[in-house]
Amino acid sequence: MTWLELPPGTGFGLANLPFGIFSVPASPSPVPGTAAGGTSPPPRSAGAPRAGAAIGDRVLDVAAVADDLRLPLRELFGGPVLNRFLAAGPAAWQEARERLTEWLTSPAHRAVVERHLVPAAAVRLHLPFAVADYVDFYASRNHAENVGAMFRPGQPPLPRNWLHMPLGYHGRAGSVVVSGTPVTRPSGQRWEPGAAGPSFGPSVRLDFEAEVGFVAGVPSRHGEPVPVAGFARHVFGACLVNDWSARDIQAFETVPLGPFLGKAFATSVSPWIVPLDALRVARTAPPRRDLVPPPYLRDGAEPWGLDLSLEVRINGGLVSRPPFASMYWTPAQLLAHLTCGGAPVRTGDLFASGTVSGPGRDQLGCLLELTRNGAEPIVLADGSRRAFLEDGDEVVISATAPGPGGEVISLGAVRGRVAG
């Protein structure tokens, strides 16, 4: 039990403790503080991006507490990104969680810790890690079949390789941005139906994709594959991803080499990385396999399927509830396939699930599916209709997972507004 008063129903309790990078204004508002009802002085984090952990409606300045207590952990949290901490590995990750739990539950630490709690509403959140590589997969069978049926009518909806291995594409690490960053409508070549040839201009079929991402910490050696069982030794945690997509640009360029400019302009990630340890209760078996995968993709008795419940809102109105538990390929299998040819894992690698879609019409994770490629526009909460995103639209993707003792674990949210 924490001595800190937490808001009812918070998804950021002691069982979560996600990490991120934050800063506060140089002259922040007084921080609600001591049991006597006083205020705490501004944290040493004022103005400087540094590591924090979300707890309730506060952000804990982890580096400042570790520094006050003269703990070795302070060396892992001193920089403006989490990469040093991510690279330290599972023992350091576990120690950090244990220390944070101790700080927030032991009255002996309250005087020190309370000085370094900042209201979440007063902070600015930054990209939590320096992205090394970015790979996006295509792991939802529902999504793959829906897309295949739309674009290959009369043919089998799944490509012949889909059931044998996770498919993916290598994206642009430099286009990964933190939640809240405006998204500029991209330009490119597209061939509109009935047109005599391609034209160049801003995308008219801009879409979102609701996804879950996984952040690597411990690197692997070049040439040595990471087995499915090695997933938790290399991956620190999960975040939410919106892999923005220009469907018209993507459609014209995809054959024969796959997505390029239609995906390269922005990929938004949530600011908090939820440790895998916080998701242990959410582990579940994936859907039944049609084929026995090759040995390097077999996930054994404890697979890494995850029972995550996503919600997608456009301009504040709920449009979809994609279930991550329906994903055919697990994140451990994605990493095993990514490295099976010898490609190394690097600290800060981000790999994402691809669009999360369930079997129901209200569980689809992108407008391409929700509107049947624009043929059946959806009605938003304000009564307006959308086939694809318009300038000014804001997309917010959030997610929760079951935690210990009935507690809810929040993955926070990733938001982005189309700037035009």
C-alpha positions as CSV (number, residue, x, y, z in Angstrom):
1,M,0.0,0.0,0.0
2,T,1.4,3.4,-1.0
3,W,1.4,6.4,1.2
4,L,0.6,8.5,-1.9
5,E,-3.1,9.1,-2.4
6,L,-3.9,7.7,-5.8
7,P,-6.9,8.8,-7.9
8,P,-9.7,6.2,-8.0
9,G,-9.4,3.7,-10.9
10,T,-5.9,4.9,-11.9
11,G,-4.1,2.6,-14.3
12,F,-0.8,3.9,-13.0
13,G,-0.6,2.2,-9.7
14,L,2.2,0.3,-8.0
15,A,1.8,-2.7,-10.3
16,N,2.5,-0.6,-13.3
17,L,5.3,2.0,-12.8
18,P,6.1,2.8,-16.5
19,F,9.1,4.8,-17.4
20,G,9.4,7.9,-19.6
21,I,11.2,11.2,-20.2
22,F,9.8,14.4,-18.9
23,S,10.6,18.0,-18.2
24,V,8.8,20.8,-16.2
25,P,8.7,24.5,-16.8
26,A,11.5,26.5,-15.2
27,S,9.1,28.0,-12.7
28,P,6.5,25.3,-12.1
29,S,3.4,25.7,-10.0
30,P,3.9,24.6,-6.3
31,V,3.9,20.8,-6.0
32,P,1.3,19.5,-3.5
33,G,3.4,18.0,-0.8
34,T,3.7,17.0,2.7
35,A,1.2,15.5,5.1
36,A,1.2,18.8,6.9
37,G,-0.4,20.3,3.8
38,G,2.6,22.4,2.8
39,T,4.3,22.6,-0.6
40,S,7.5,21.1,-2.0
41,P,10.2,23.1,-3.7
42,P,10.5,22.7,-7.5
43,P,12.3,19.5,-8.5
44,R,15.8,19.5,-9.8
45,S,14.3,18.3,-13.1
46,A,13.1,21.9,-13.9
47,G,13.8,22.6,-17.6
48,A,15.9,19.5,-18.2
49,P,14.5,16.3,-19.8
50,R,15.1,13.4,-17.5
51,A,13.7,10.0,-16.5
52,G,10.5,9.7,-14.6
53,A,8.0,7.1,-13.6
54,A,4.2,7.6,-13.7
55,I,2.4,7.0,-10.4
56,G,-1.3,8.0,-10.2
57,D,-1.6,11.6,-11.4
58,R,2.0,12.4,-10.6
59,V,5.4,11.9,-12.2
60,L,8.3,10.8,-10.0
61,D,11.7,12.2,-10.8
62,V,13.6,8.9,-10.5
63,A,17.0,10.4,-11.1
64,A,16.6,13.0,-8.4
65,V,15.5,10.5,-5.8
66,A,18.3,8.1,-6.6
67,D,20.7,11.0,-6.4
68,D,19.4,12.1,-3.0
69,L,19.7,8.5,-1.7
70,R,23.1,8.1,-3.2
71,L,22.1,5.0,-5.2
72,P,24.0,3.6,-8.2
73,L,20.8,3.7,-10.2
74,R,21.2,7.4,-10.6
75,E,23.9,6.7,-13.2
76,L,21.2,5.0,-15.4
77,F,18.7,7.8,-15.3
78,G,20.8,10.9,-15.7
79,G,20.4,11.5,-19.4
80,P,17.6,12.8,-21.7
81,V,16.7,9.4,-23.0
82,L,16.2,6.0,-21.3
83,N,18.7,4.1,-23.5
84,R,21.3,3.7,-20.8
85,F,18.7,2.2,-18.5
86,L,17.3,0.0,-21.2
87,A,20.7,-1.4,-22.0
88,A,21.4,-2.3,-18.4
89,G,19.3,-5.5,-18.7
90,P,16.7,-7.4,-16.6
91,A,18.5,-7.3,-13.3
92,A,18.7,-3.5,-13.4
93,W,15.1,-3.3,-14.6
94,Q,13.9,-5.4,-11.7
95,E,16.0,-3.5,-9.2
96,A,14.5,-0.2,-10.4
97,R,11.0,-1.5,-10.0
98,E,11.8,-2.8,-6.5
99,R,13.4,0.5,-5.5
100,L,10.4,2.6,-6.8
101,T,8.0,0.3,-4.9
102,E,10.0,0.7,-1.8
103,W,10.2,4.5,-2.1
104,L,6.4,4.8,-2.6
105,T,5.4,2.4,0.2
106,S,8.0,3.0,3.0
107,P,7.2,6.0,5.3
108,A,11.0,6.2,5.8
109,H,11.5,7.5,2.3
110,R,8.5,9.7,2.1
111,A,10.2,13.0,2.9
112,V,12.8,12.5,0.2
113,V,10.4,11.1,-2.5
114,E,7.6,13.6,-2.0
115,R,9.8,16.5,-2.9
116,H,10.3,14.9,-6.4
117,L,6.7,14.2,-7.3
118,V,5.4,16.5,-10.0
119,P,1.7,16.8,-11.1
120,A,1.4,15.0,-14.4
121,A,-0.6,18.0,-15.8
122,A,2.5,20.2,-15.3
123,V,5.0,18.2,-17.2
124,R,6.0,18.0,-20.8
125,L,6.6,14.4,-22.0
126,H,9.3,13.6,-24.6
127,L,10.3,10.7,-26.8
128,P,11.4,8.3,-24.2
129,F,14.2,6.6,-26.0
130,A,16.5,7.2,-29.0
131,V,15.1,4.9,-31.7
132,A,17.8,2.7,-33.3
133,D,15.7,0.8,-35.8
134,Y,12.0,0.6,-36.5
135,V,10.2,-2.5,-37.9
136,D,6.5,-2.8,-38.3
137,F,4.8,-6.2,-38.6
138,Y,1.5,-7.5,-40.0
139,A,0.6,-9.8,-37.2
140,S,-3.2,-9.6,-37.1
141,R,-5.0,-12.3,-39.1
142,N,-8.2,-10.4,-39.0
143,H,-6.5,-7.3,-40.4
144,A,-4.6,-9.3,-43.1
145,E,-7.7,-11.1,-44.2
146,N,-9.8,-7.9,-44.4
147,V,-7.2,-6.1,-46.4
148,G,-6.7,-9.2,-48.7
149,A,-10.4,-9.5,-49.4
150,M,-10.6,-5.8,-50.3
151,F,-7.6,-5.7,-52.6
152,R,-7.6,-9.3,-54.0
153,P,-11.3,-10.2,-54.5
154,G,-11.9,-13.7,-55.6
155,Q,-8.5,-14.8,-54.4
156,P,-7.4,-16.3,-51.0
157,P,-7.3,-13.3,-48.6
158,L,-4.0,-14.3,-47.0
159,P,-0.7,-14.2,-48.9
160,R,0.6,-17.8,-49.2
161,N,3.5,-17.0,-46.8
162,W,1.4,-15.3,-44.1
163,L,0.7,-18.4,-42.0
164,H,4.3,-19.5,-42.1
165,M,6.0,-16.5,-40.7
166,P,5.4,-12.9,-39.5
167,L,5.6,-10.4,-42.3
168,G,6.9,-6.9,-41.8
169,Y,8.7,-3.9,-43.3
170,H,11.6,-1.8,-42.2
171,G,10.4,1.7,-41.3
172,R,12.1,5.0,-40.7
173,A,13.5,5.5,-37.2
174,G,13.8,9.2,-37.8
175,S,10.1,9.6,-38.3
176,V,9.1,8.1,-34.9
177,V,7.6,11.0,-32.8
178,V,6.2,11.2,-29.3
179,S,2.5,11.4,-28.7
180,G,1.1,14.9,-29.3
181,T,3.4,15.8,-32.1
182,P,1.3,17.3,-35.0
183,V,1.1,15.1,-38.1
184,T,1.7,16.8,-41.5
185,R,-0.4,15.4,-44.3
186,P,2.2,13.8,-46.6
187,S,2.5,14.3,-50.4
188,G,3.4,11.6,-52.9
189,Q,2.4,10.0,-56.1
190,R,-1.0,8.3,-56.3
191,W,-3.1,6.8,-59.1
192,E,-6.7,7.7,-58.6
193,P,-9.4,5.4,-59.9
194,G,-10.3,6.4,-63.5
195,A,-7.3,8.6,-63.9
196,A,-5.1,8.3,-67.0
197,G,-1.9,8.2,-64.9
198,P,-0.4,9.1,-61.5
199,S,-0.5,12.5,-60.0
200,F,1.6,14.1,-57.2
201,G,0.1,15.9,-54.3
202,P,-1.1,15.6,-50.7
203,S,-2.7,12.3,-49.6
204,V,-6.4,12.3,-49.7
205,R,-6.7,8.9,-47.9
206,L,-4.9,9.5,-44.7
207,D,-5.4,6.8,-42.1
208,F,-4.4,5.7,-38.6
209,E,-3.3,2.3,-37.5
210,A,-3.8,1.2,-33.9
211,E,-0.8,-0.9,-32.8
212,V,1.3,-2.0,-29.9
213,G,5.1,-1.5,-29.9
214,F,7.9,-3.3,-28.1
215,V,11.1,-1.6,-27.0
216,A,14.4,-3.5,-27.0
217,G,17.0,-2.9,-24.3
218,V,19.8,-5.5,-24.3
219,P,21.5,-5.8,-27.7
220,S,22.2,-9.1,-29.3
221,R,25.3,-10.1,-31.3
222,H,25.2,-9.8,-35.1
223,G,24.7,-13.2,-36.5
224,E,23.1,-14.8,-33.4
225,P,19.3,-15.1,-33.6
226,V,17.2,-14.4,-30.5
227,P,15.1,-17.4,-29.7
228,V,11.4,-17.0,-28.6
229,A,12.4,-17.9,-25.1
230,G,14.9,-15.0,-25.1
231,F,12.3,-12.3,-25.6
232,A,12.2,-11.0,-22.0
233,R,16.0,-10.9,-21.8
234,H,16.1,-8.4,-24.6
235,V,12.8,-6.5,-24.5
236,F,12.1,-4.0,-21.7
237,G,8.5,-3.2,-22.3
238,A,5.6,-2.1,-24.4
239,C,4.1,1.2,-25.7
240,L,1.3,2.2,-28.0
241,V,1.9,3.0,-31.7
242,N,0.0,4.8,-34.4
243,D,1.6,4.0,-37.7
244,W,0.0,6.8,-39.8
245,S,-0.6,5.6,-43.3
246,A,-1.3,7.4,-46.6
247,R,-3.4,4.7,-48.3
248,D,-3.4,6.3,-51.8
249,I,0.4,6.7,-51.8
250,Q,0.9,3.3,-50.3
251,A,-1.4,1.6,-52.8
252,F,0.5,2.9,-55.8
253,E,4.1,2.3,-54.5
254,T,3.6,-1.0,-52.6
255,V,4.2,-3.5,-55.5
256,P,6.9,-4.9,-55.7
257,L,8.9,-3.8,-52.6
258,G,6.2,-2.9,-50.0
259,P,5.4,0.3,-48.1
260,F,7.7,3.3,-48.4
261,L,6.6,7.0,-48.6
262,G,3.0,6.0,-47.6
263,K,4.4,5.1,-44.2
264,A,7.6,7.1,-43.8
265,F,6.2,10.5,-42.7
266,A,5.2,9.8,-39.1
267,T,4.9,7.0,-36.5
268,S,3.6,8.2,-33.1
269,V,4.4,6.4,-29.9
270,S,3.0,6.8,-26.4
271,P,5.3,8.5,-23.9
272,W,5.3,5.8,-21.2
273,I,7.0,2.4,-21.6
274,V,5.2,-0.2,-19.6
275,P,7.7,-2.9,-18.3
276,L,7.0,-6.5,-19.4
277,D,7.0,-7.4,-15.7
278,A,3.9,-5.2,-15.3
279,L,2.1,-7.2,-18.0
280,R,2.8,-10.7,-16.5
281,V,-0.9,-11.2,-15.5
282,A,-2.0,-10.1,-19.1
283,R,-0.1,-13.0,-20.7
284,T,-2.3,-15.3,-22.7
285,A,-2.2,-18.0,-25.4
286,P,-2.6,-16.7,-29.0
287,P,-5.3,-18.0,-31.3
288,R,-5.1,-21.6,-32.5
289,R,-2.5,-22.2,-35.2
290,D,-3.5,-23.5,-38.6
291,L,0.0,-24.8,-39.2
292,V,2.8,-25.9,-36.9
293,P,5.4,-23.2,-37.3
294,P,9.1,-24.0,-37.8
295,P,11.1,-24.7,-34.6
296,Y,12.4,-21.1,-34.3
297,L,8.9,-19.8,-34.0
298,R,7.4,-22.3,-31.6
299,D,6.5,-20.5,-28.4
300,G,6.4,-23.4,-25.9
301,A,4.2,-23.7,-22.7
302,E,4.3,-20.0,-21.8
303,P,3.5,-18.0,-25.0
304,W,3.7,-14.2,-25.1
305,G,0.2,-13.4,-26.3
306,L,-1.1,-10.4,-24.3
307,D,-4.7,-9.5,-23.2
308,L,-4.6,-5.8,-24.0
309,S,-7.8,-3.9,-24.7
310,L,-7.4,-0.9,-27.1
311,E,-9.7,1.9,-27.7
312,V,-9.6,4.3,-30.7
313,R,-11.2,7.8,-30.6
314,I,-11.5,10.4,-33.3
315,N,-12.2,13.9,-32.1
316,G,-13.2,12.5,-28.7
317,G,-15.7,9.9,-30.0
318,L,-15.1,6.2,-29.6
319,V,-14.9,4.4,-33.0
320,S,-13.3,1.0,-32.2
321,R,-12.1,-1.4,-29.5
322,P,-9.4,-3.6,-31.0
323,P,-8.4,-6.7,-28.9
324,F,-4.7,-7.4,-28.9
325,A,-5.4,-11.0,-27.6
326,S,-6.6,-11.9,-31.1
327,M,-3.1,-11.3,-32.7
328,Y,-2.0,-14.4,-34.5
329,W,1.8,-13.8,-34.0
330,T,3.1,-12.9,-30.6
331,P,5.7,-10.3,-29.9
332,A,8.2,-13.0,-28.9
333,Q,7.7,-14.6,-32.3
334,L,8.1,-11.2,-34.1
335,L,11.5,-10.7,-32.4
336,A,12.6,-14.3,-33.2
337,H,11.7,-13.8,-36.9
338,L,13.3,-10.4,-37.0
339,T,16.6,-11.9,-35.8
340,C,16.5,-15.4,-37.4
341,G,18.7,-14.4,-40.2
342,G,21.3,-12.9,-37.9
343,A,20.1,-9.3,-37.8
344,P,21.1,-7.8,-34.4
345,V,18.9,-6.2,-31.8
346,R,20.2,-2.8,-30.7
347,T,19.3,-0.8,-27.6
348,G,16.3,1.4,-28.7
349,D,15.0,-0.9,-31.4
350,L,11.3,-0.5,-31.8
351,F,9.2,-3.2,-33.4
352,A,5.4,-2.9,-33.7
353,S,2.6,-5.4,-34.1
354,G,0.9,-3.9,-37.2
355,T,-2.8,-3.0,-37.1
356,V,-4.7,-4.6,-34.3
357,S,-8.1,-5.8,-35.5
358,G,-10.6,-8.2,-34.0
359,P,-13.3,-10.2,-35.7
360,G,-16.1,-7.6,-35.0
361,R,-17.0,-4.5,-37.1
362,D,-16.4,-2.4,-33.9
363,Q,-13.0,-4.0,-33.3
364,L,-11.2,-2.9,-36.5
365,G,-8.0,-0.9,-36.0
366,C,-7.9,1.5,-39.0
367,L,-10.2,3.5,-41.3
368,L,-9.3,1.3,-44.3
369,E,-11.2,-1.5,-42.6
370,L,-13.8,0.5,-40.7
371,T,-14.9,2.2,-44.0
372,R,-14.2,-0.6,-46.4
373,N,-11.6,1.5,-48.2
374,G,-13.8,4.6,-48.0
375,A,-16.9,2.9,-49.5
376,E,-18.8,3.0,-46.2
377,P,-17.9,6.2,-44.2
378,I,-18.3,6.0,-40.5
379,V,-20.3,8.6,-38.5
380,L,-18.4,10.4,-35.7
381,A,-19.8,11.6,-32.4
382,D,-20.6,15.1,-33.8
383,G,-22.6,13.6,-36.7
384,S,-19.9,14.2,-39.3
385,R,-18.8,11.4,-41.6
386,R,-15.4,10.1,-42.4
387,A,-14.0,7.9,-45.0
388,F,-10.4,9.0,-44.2
389,L,-8.9,11.6,-41.9
390,E,-9.5,15.3,-42.5
391,D,-7.2,18.2,-41.5
392,G,-7.7,19.0,-37.8
393,D,-8.9,15.5,-36.8
394,E,-7.3,14.1,-33.6
395,V,-6.8,10.4,-33.2
396,V,-6.3,9.0,-29.7
397,I,-5.4,5.4,-29.1
398,S,-5.4,4.1,-25.5
399,A,-5.1,0.6,-23.9
400,T,-5.4,-1.3,-20.6
401,A,-4.3,-4.7,-19.4
402,P,-5.4,-6.8,-16.4
403,G,-3.0,-6.6,-13.4
404,P,-2.6,-8.4,-10.2
405,G,-5.5,-8.6,-7.7
406,G,-7.9,-7.1,-10.3
407,E,-5.8,-3.9,-10.7
408,V,-5.9,-2.3,-14.2
409,I,-2.7,-1.5,-15.9
410,S,-2.8,1.5,-18.3
411,L,-0.5,1.8,-21.3
412,G,-1.5,5.5,-21.4
413,A,-2.4,6.9,-24.8
414,V,-0.9,8.0,-28.1
415,R,-2.5,11.0,-29.7
416,G,-1.9,13.0,-32.8
417,R,-3.7,15.7,-34.7
418,V,-3.6,16.1,-38.5
419,A,-2.0,19.4,-39.1
420,G,-2.7,19.5,-42.9
